[in-house]
Structure formats: structure tokens, C-alpha cells
Amino acid sequence: MRPARRPPLLFTAAFTKNTNYNLGGFMNSLPVQIYNDVNSPTTAVVNRAWGAALTLVALILVLNLIARLVARRSRLA
């Protein structure tokens, strides 16, 4: 008998369930926002989750490229 499928475990430093419009208050981290949006039955919200996931991947790609450039420059100096 196979175990029931469960959503993947999500580890984040801190998260909140609600959106706060006060920029000084607690906000959802991007992975938590994606996870909450994917579980929504609305197509528009699921599309927003895909956009947020693309943003997260692009952000990681850009930061990785910057880190590689800095590492290469420090090796040459």
C-alpha cells in the first residue's frame, strides 16, 4: 500500500499567512506566497504563483551570476 501524497515540506526563515500593507510589518516570504497561491482554486491566483516562482528563479539566477563574477574578480586580483 502506497502512502498518501503530501505537499512538499517548505522551510523558510519566517512566514506569515496574511499580506500586510505596512512596509514595516511582517510579510510573506516569496516561497510561502507561492505555496499558498498554488493551493487556491482560482486560476488567476495560480497564475500569480507561477509568476512569483519565475521571479524567484530569476532572482536566484541573477544573484548566482553576481557571486560568480565577484569570485572570479577576486581570484584575478
C-alpha positions in Angstrom: 0.0 0.0 0.0 1.4 3.4 -1.0 1.4 6.3 1.4 -0.8 9.2 0.7 0.8 12.0 -1.4 1.5 15.1 0.7 2.7 18.5 -0.4 6.4 19.1 -0.1 7.8 20.4 3.2 8.6 24.1 3.0 11.4 25.5 5.1 11.6 29.3 5.4 13.2 31.6 8.0 9.9 33.2 8.9 6.5 33.4 7.4 3.1 34.9 7.8 -0.2 33.8 6.3 -1.6 37.3 5.5 -0.5 40.2 3.4 0.4 43.3 5.3 0.4 46.6 3.5 2.5 48.3 6.2 6.1 48.0 4.8 7.5 47.9 8.4 5.3 44.9 9.3 5.7 41.2 8.7 5.2 40.0 5.1 5.1 36.6 3.5 8.3 35.3 2.1 8.1 34.5 -1.6 8.2 30.7 -1.2 5.3 30.8 1.3 3.3 33.1 -1.0 3.8 30.7 -3.9 2.8 27.7 -1.8 -0.4 29.5 -0.6 -1.3 30.7 -4.1 -0.9 27.2 -5.7 -3.4 25.8 -3.3 -6.0 28.3 -4.4 -8.9 27.2 -6.7 -8.8 30.4 -8.7 -6.9 30.4 -12.0 -5.7 34.0 -11.6 -4.2 33.3 -8.2 -2.4 30.1 -9.6 -1.1 32.2 -12.5 0.2 34.7 -9.9 2.0 31.8 -8.2 3.7 30.8 -11.4 4.8 34.4 -11.9 6.2 34.5 -8.4 8.0 31.2 -9.0 9.6 32.6 -12.1 10.6 35.7 -10.2 12.2 33.6 -7.5 14.2 31.5 -10.0 15.3 34.7 -11.9 16.4 36.3 -8.7 18.4 33.3 -7.7 20.0 33.1 -11.2 21.0 36.8 -11.1 22.4 36.6 -7.6 24.4 33.4 -8.5 25.8 35.2 -11.6 26.9 38.2 -9.5 28.5 35.9 -6.9 30.4 34.1 -9.7 31.6 37.4 -11.1 32.8 38.6 -7.8 34.6 35.3 -7.1 36.3 35.5 -10.5 37.5 39.1 -10.0 38.8 38.3 -6.5 40.8 35.4 -7.9 42.4 37.5 -10.6 43.4 40.3 -8.3 
